[in-house]
Amino acid sequence: MNVLDHVSPDSLPRVGAARSHPAAPTRPLRALVITGSVGAGHNGAASELVRRLEARGLEATYRDYLDALPRRYQRLLRDGYAFSAGRAPGVFDWLFRSEERDSVVRSLTMRLCRLACRELAEWVGQDYDVVVTTFPFAAQSLGMLKQDGVLTAPAVCYLTDPAPHRLWVHPGVDVHLTVTQATAAEGTERYGVPMTAAGPLAPAAFAEPVDTARRQALRTGLGVPPGRRMALLVTGSMGLGDVMAGVRALRAVDGTVPVVLCGRNERLRRRIARLPGVVALGWRDDVPALMAAADVLVHNAGGLSLTEALVAGLPAVSYEVLSGHGRANAATLARSGLAPWPRTPATLAEALEQQAARGRVHLPELPEHQQAANVVDALARRRRAEETAGPEVRAA
């Protein structure tokens, strides 16, 4: 399927022979990529997209959506997420579900997104050929700007979550891209908006073949004895959720050594480090090597680490997941067969055994023209061609 087939003909008219128009400018194609610094997952995908676009010759600018908001609302998004997801899961789940329907919560969210439009209008007015976001709130604001006629370049939303959600979807956005086909199919059916799988946005280092000697050396350095299963438990950049329950369950699985990535949560790392038979790690820059060393990934959110595991071919298990998006992501991953979601320590042990026995299984690689950077590049080129077309082509 060609994702360009779903682009609004009003925002991207047919361009015909515009490629040869003599007035075509020589400046590089320009892309604006908007992330949202709530956790690290949105930033990771945005950074990788910028890298890939620049490798294709585009001039890519990276901006943080939170910078478009007054300081008090920046704190609301960052601290509110950390508090509700980490300490008030019932509240977070209620907020998440309330966004799926017309509610007071959704109305307030839309007012926040409209507020951000003031600054975003300045950003998008800087002669970009395409604008992309990896953050759901930004998708709403970009959709508003498209409908207002302020944003005339194509707008793209790249969903970083396995589970689609209403916050990711806006009818004004031209293209909705997803990591997997399962997410695209679920989102298209649920919201009636075409979504297209565009593959993971994770560094190529995660896809490199596992070197046996290096793998064993890293396991030894971590303290994983020979013959034991290494379960890499990831908790996101903030170390949120009932991580201790997951660690206790993993410790109880015979032959398993939990290696826990605590992100920047130093308090959590110190707490876990006191447990015998558990390896507690803080923020690491060698996650590709850690995934190469591991036998199975255990996650609680379904964010960037899960995407990286898909690229690495590392089998994954969802356990003690966060409320809200964590539960939604786990459900989508389980339905699609990408990661089982055990609910008890006994079923966790079974899932670990089954997933570790699979060995490395990589996602099928999408055709190049369907991959995210290629789609964004094609949209930018089509937009540029439309801009430089003669009157006879514009009217075609």
C-alpha positions in Angstrom: 0.0 0.0 0.0 1.2 3.5 -0.8 0.8 5.8 2.2 0.6 8.8 -0.1 -2.7 7.5 -1.4 -4.3 8.6 2.0 -3.0 12.1 1.9 -5.6 14.8 1.6 -5.7 16.0 -2.1 -6.4 19.5 -0.8 -3.2 19.7 1.1 -1.1 17.9 -1.5 -2.4 18.4 -5.0 -1.3 16.4 -8.0 2.0 17.7 -9.3 2.5 16.2 -12.7 5.5 17.6 -14.5 6.5 20.0 -11.7 9.7 18.1 -11.1 11.2 19.8 -14.2 9.9 23.3 -13.5 12.8 25.7 -14.1 12.0 27.8 -11.0 12.7 24.9 -8.6 14.7 26.2 -5.6 18.0 24.6 -4.6 17.6 24.8 -0.8 17.5 21.5 1.0 14.2 19.9 1.8 13.3 20.9 5.4 11.5 18.7 8.0 10.3 19.7 11.5 10.2 16.8 14.0 8.3 17.5 17.2 8.8 15.3 20.2 7.4 15.5 23.8 9.8 15.1 26.7 7.5 13.1 28.9 9.7 10.1 29.4 12.3 9.2 26.9 10.4 7.1 24.3 9.0 10.0 22.2 12.5 11.6 22.2 14.2 8.4 21.1 11.9 7.9 18.1 12.2 11.6 17.1 16.0 11.6 17.4 16.3 8.5 15.2 13.9 9.9 12.6 16.0 13.1 12.5 19.1 11.1 12.0 17.6 9.1 9.1 16.2 12.2 7.4 19.5 13.9 7.6 21.1 10.8 6.1 18.7 11.3 3.1 19.8 14.9 2.7 17.0 16.7 4.4 17.5 19.5 6.9 15.7 18.2 10.0 14.9 20.3 13.0 14.1 18.7 16.4 11.7 20.6 18.8 10.1 19.7 22.1 6.3 20.2 22.2 6.5 21.2 25.9 8.5 24.3 24.9 5.4 25.5 23.2 3.5 25.6 26.5 3.8 27.9 29.5 6.1 26.6 32.3 3.3 25.6 34.6 1.8 23.4 31.9 5.1 21.8 31.2 5.3 20.8 34.9 1.8 19.6 34.7 2.5 17.2 31.9 5.9 15.9 33.2 5.1 15.7 36.9 1.5 14.8 36.4 2.4 11.8 34.3 5.1 10.7 36.7 2.9 11.0 39.8 -0.3 9.5 38.4 1.4 6.6 36.4 3.8 5.8 39.3 1.8 6.5 42.4 -1.9 6.8 41.5 -2.5 4.1 38.9 -6.3 4.2 39.3 -6.3 8.0 38.6 -4.0 7.5 35.6 -6.2 4.7 34.2 -9.3 6.9 34.6 -7.6 9.8 32.8 -6.4 7.5 30.0 -10.0 6.1 29.5 -11.6 9.6 29.7 -9.5 10.7 26.7 -11.2 8.1 24.6 -14.6 9.7 24.9 -16.1 13.2 24.9 -15.5 14.2 28.5 -14.4 17.0 30.8 -10.9 15.5 30.7 -10.8 15.5 27.0 -12.1 19.0 26.7 -9.4 20.3 29.1 -6.8 18.4 27.0 -8.0 20.0 23.8 -7.8 23.5 25.4 -4.2 22.7 26.4 -3.4 21.6 22.8 -5.1 24.8 21.5 -2.9 26.9 23.8 0.2 25.3 22.4 -0.9 26.2 18.9 0.2 29.8 19.4 3.8 28.9 19.6 3.6 26.0 17.2 2.2 28.4 14.5 5.5 30.2 14.8 7.5 27.0 14.4 5.6 25.6 11.4 5.7 29.0 9.7 9.4 28.7 9.1 9.1 27.2 5.6 9.1 23.5 6.3 8.3 21.0 3.6 6.9 18.4 6.1 6.1 18.4 9.9 6.2 15.2 11.9 5.4 14.4 15.6 6.1 11.5 17.8 4.0 12.9 20.7 0.2 12.5 20.9 -0.6 16.0 22.3 1.3 17.5 19.4 -0.7 15.4 17.0 -3.8 17.2 18.2 -2.2 20.6 17.9 -0.9 20.0 14.4 -4.4 18.7 13.3 -5.9 22.0 14.7 -3.4 24.1 12.7 -4.1 22.1 9.5 -7.8 22.6 9.9 -7.2 26.3 10.6 -5.2 26.6 7.4 -2.1 27.8 9.4 -0.1 24.6 8.6 -0.1 24.0 4.9 2.8 21.5 4.7 1.9 17.8 5.2 1.5 16.7 8.9 2.6 13.3 10.0 1.9 11.5 13.3 4.2 8.6 14.2 2.6 6.5 16.9 5.3 5.2 19.3 2.8 3.1 21.3 1.8 -0.4 20.3 -1.8 0.4 21.2 -3.6 3.2 19.2 -5.4 5.8 21.3 -7.7 8.7 20.4 -5.0 11.2 21.5 -2.8 10.0 18.6 -5.6 10.5 16.0 -6.7 13.8 14.4 -8.6 14.0 11.1 -6.5 17.1 10.1 -3.3 15.1 10.2 -2.4 13.8 6.7 -0.7 10.6 7.6 -0.7 8.3 10.7 2.3 5.9 10.9 2.8 3.0 13.3 5.6 0.7 14.3 3.7 -2.5 13.4 1.0 -3.7 11.2 -1.0 -4.9 14.2 -1.2 -1.3 15.5 -2.1 0.0 12.1 -4.9 -2.5 11.7 -6.3 -1.9 15.2 -6.2 1.9 14.8 -7.8 2.0 11.4 -10.6 -0.3 12.5 -11.2 1.6 15.8 -11.0 5.2 14.6 -11.8 5.0 10.9 -8.6 6.9 10.1 -6.1 5.1 7.8 -2.9 4.1 9.6 0.1 2.5 7.9 2.9 0.4 9.4 6.2 2.2 8.9 8.6 0.1 11.0 10.5 0.9 14.1 12.5 4.0 14.7 15.4 2.6 16.7 19.2 2.8 16.0 20.7 0.2 13.7 22.9 -1.0 16.6 20.0 -2.9 17.9 19.8 -5.0 14.7 23.5 -6.0 14.7 24.2 -9.7 14.9 25.0 -11.0 18.4 28.7 -11.7 18.9 28.9 -14.8 21.1 32.2 -13.9 22.8 31.2 -10.4 23.5 27.8 -11.5 24.8 29.3 -14.0 27.2 31.8 -11.4 28.4 29.1 -8.9 29.2 27.0 -11.5 31.0 30.0 -12.4 33.1 30.7 -8.8 33.9 27.1 -8.3 35.0 27.4 -11.3 37.3 25.1 -13.7 35.3 26.4 -17.2 35.9 26.8 -19.6 33.0 23.7 -21.6 32.2 21.3 -19.1 33.8 18.6 -17.2 32.0 19.2 -13.4 31.8 15.8 -11.5 32.1 16.3 -7.8 31.2 13.6 -5.9 33.1 13.1 -2.4 31.7 11.2 0.3 33.7 11.5 3.3 31.4 13.5 6.4 32.0 11.6 7.2 35.2 11.5 3.7 36.8 7.7 3.8 37.2 5.3 1.2 38.3 5.3 -1.7 40.8 8.8 -2.7 39.8 9.5 -4.5 43.0 6.7 -6.9 42.4 8.1 -7.7 39.0 11.6 -8.2 40.5 10.3 -10.5 43.2 8.4 -12.6 40.6 11.5 -12.9 38.4 13.7 -13.9 41.3 11.3 -16.7 42.1 11.6 -18.2 38.6 14.1 -21.1 38.7 17.3 -20.4 36.8 16.6 -16.8 36.1 18.7 -13.8 36.9 16.9 -10.4 36.8 18.9 -7.6 35.4 16.9 -4.4 36.0 17.3 -1.1 34.1 16.1 1.5 36.6 16.5 4.5 34.2 17.2 7.7 36.1 15.4 6.5 39.3 18.4 6.2 41.6 16.3 5.5 44.6 14.8 2.5 42.9 18.2 1.3 41.8 19.6 1.4 45.4 16.5 -0.5 46.7 16.8 -3.2 44.1 20.6 -3.5 44.6 20.0 -4.7 48.1 18.3 -7.8 46.9 20.4 -10.9 46.5 20.6 -12.5 43.0 19.5 -9.3 41.2 21.6 -6.9 39.1 20.4 -3.3 39.4 21.5 -0.8 36.8 21.0 2.9 36.4 20.8 4.9 33.2 22.9 3.1 30.5 24.1 4.0 27.1 24.9 0.4 26.1 21.3 -0.9 25.8 22.0 -2.6 22.5 24.7 -4.6 24.1 22.5 -5.4 27.1 19.7 -6.6 24.8 22.3 -8.7 22.9 23.3 -10.3 26.2 19.8 -11.0 27.4 17.6 -14.0 26.8 14.3 -12.3 27.3 13.0 -8.8 27.9 10.4 -8.0 30.5 8.7 -4.6 30.2 5.9 -2.8 31.9 5.0 0.0 29.5 5.5 -1.1 25.8 7.4 2.0 24.9 10.8 2.6 23.3 12.5 -0.4 25.0 9.9 -2.8 23.5 10.4 -1.3 20.1 14.2 -1.7 20.5 13.6 -5.3 21.5 11.6 -5.9 18.3 14.5 -4.6 16.3 17.0 -6.7 18.3 14.8 -9.8 17.8 14.8 -10.2 21.6 11.6 -12.1 22.8 9.6 -10.0 25.2 7.0 -10.5 28.0 4.7 -7.9 29.5 4.4 -8.1 33.3 3.1 -5.8 36.1 2.3 -3.3 33.5 1.5 0.3 34.1 -2.2 1.3 34.1 -3.6 3.2 31.2 -1.3 3.0 28.2 0.7 0.2 29.8 -2.3 -2.1 29.9 -3.5 -1.1 26.5 -0.1 -1.7 25.0 0.2 -5.1 26.7 -3.2 -6.1 25.3 -2.3 -5.2 21.8 1.0 -7.0 22.0 -0.6 -10.1 23.4 -3.4 -10.2 20.7 -0.8 -9.7 17.9 1.5 -12.5 19.3 4.4 -10.1 19.8 4.6 -10.5 23.6 2.5 -12.6 26.0 0.9 -10.9 29.1 1.0 -13.2 32.1 -0.8 -12.0 35.2 0.6 -14.2 37.9 4.1 -15.4 39.0 3.2 -18.9 37.8 2.2 -17.9 34.3 5.2 -15.5 34.2 7.5 -18.5 34.6 5.8 -20.3 31.7 5.9 -17.2 29.5 9.6 -16.7 30.2 10.4 -20.3 29.3 8.4 -20.2 26.1 9.8 -16.8 24.9 13.4 -17.6 25.8 13.1 -20.9 23.8 12.1 -19.0 20.7 15.5 -17.4 20.3 16.0 -14.3 18.2 12.9 -13.5 16.0 13.0 -10.2 14.1 10.2 -8.3 12.7 9.9 -8.8 8.9 11.5 -5.8 7.2 9.1 -3.5 5.4 9.8 -2.5 1.8 12.0 0.6 1.8 9.3 2.9 0.4 7.0 2.1 3.4 9.6 2.9 6.1 9.0 6.0 8.1 11.9 8.2 6.9 11.2 7.3 3.3 7.5 8.2 3.7 8.4 11.6 5.3 11.0 12.2 2.5 8.4 11.4 -0.2 5.8 13.8 1.4 8.4 16.6 1.5 9.4 16.1 -2.1 5.8 16.0 -3.2 5.1 19.2 -1.3 8.2 20.9 -2.8 7.1 19.9 -6.3 3.7 21.3 -5.7 5.1 24.6 -4.5 7.3 25.0 -7.6 4.7 23.9 -10.1 3.5 26.2 -12.7 -0.1 27.4 -12.7 -1.1 24.9 -15.3 0.2 22.0 -13.1 -1.4 23.4 -10.0 -4.8 23.4 -11.7 -4.4 19.9 -13.1 
